């Protein structure tokens, strides 16, 4: 128990960044519905880049997974996949089910998919793998990133087996970055592949921290960011991600010893993924209301914040927590059966 507490204290800074990332994405979508302008618009739009902060943190935490340290590789991978699946997929599929009922049964206004795939896109997590002429079939309720997360988590055991040093992680990042550079926006199929290099930045941090080479990594990030800004004359997503990585390196040193504050951070972090997915349903609802009735900014703000808070509470307690408990039961049963068979 003491070890778990120390781990929470050590990762508190990274947990806070994950909370900030999800709030940033929320503010970006809220700002769009409010119709803010000027400096406030730029500030709230910047929150959309929280997605890339999420990617980097997921890359780091994915490599930190204790399940993959298991001497029994098959059992370790099984536990890893079960834990991730029961964490990510239940809320996603609940969201898709909600939209299916809404558009197919209630509104009866589901647009035609030019590829003729339709809802199986979301069922099999291939919405971003295959292009579509309507955003509805690629990014319904801002779920475009879920397929990318799933792809990365599927690849983590393979990556961890063959990438065993910072040098190897740099080569992996370089290859995936070039793939993204030459293909993103030019190749229509396989979009999730072109975002994997953001996750590998988290793997770079994992090995830099492990090998005591954070300083070298920071220098590399600064050099890349400055070069990118000089060439593109703007803060690109890649340059921004390098700055995020530096921020993560700095946040890793943050310690929270106060138990009450630590508990607050843990609770907020446990809701980060919930907020990330649930708020999009609320924003789509606001858009529907705006298309039918005049609505003030204050009402939009009230609905946006209030319904997101309420929706997250419901989603967390009716979907995520029960499914996480079920996942733990599956792991306990699997481990028990393995011991019986070994005996």
Secondary structure as UniProt FT lines:
FT   HELIX           2..10
FT   HELIX           12..34
FT   HELIX           38..46
FT   HELIX           47..49
FT   HELIX           50..63
FT   HELIX           66..69
FT   HELIX           73..100
FT   HELIX           101..106
FT   TURN            114..115
FT   TURN            118..119
FT   HELIX           120..123
FT   TURN            124..125
FT   TURN            127..129
FT   HELIX           135..137
FT   HELIX           140..142
FT   TURN            144..145
FT   HELIX           146..162
FT   HELIX           166..183
FT   TURN            184..186
FT   HELIX           191..195
FT   HELIX           196..211
FT   HELIX           214..232
FT   HELIX           237..251
FT   TURN            252..253
FT   HELIX           259..270
FT   HELIX           272..290
FT   TURN            291..292
FT   HELIX           297..315
FT   HELIX           316..320
FT   HELIX           321..342
//
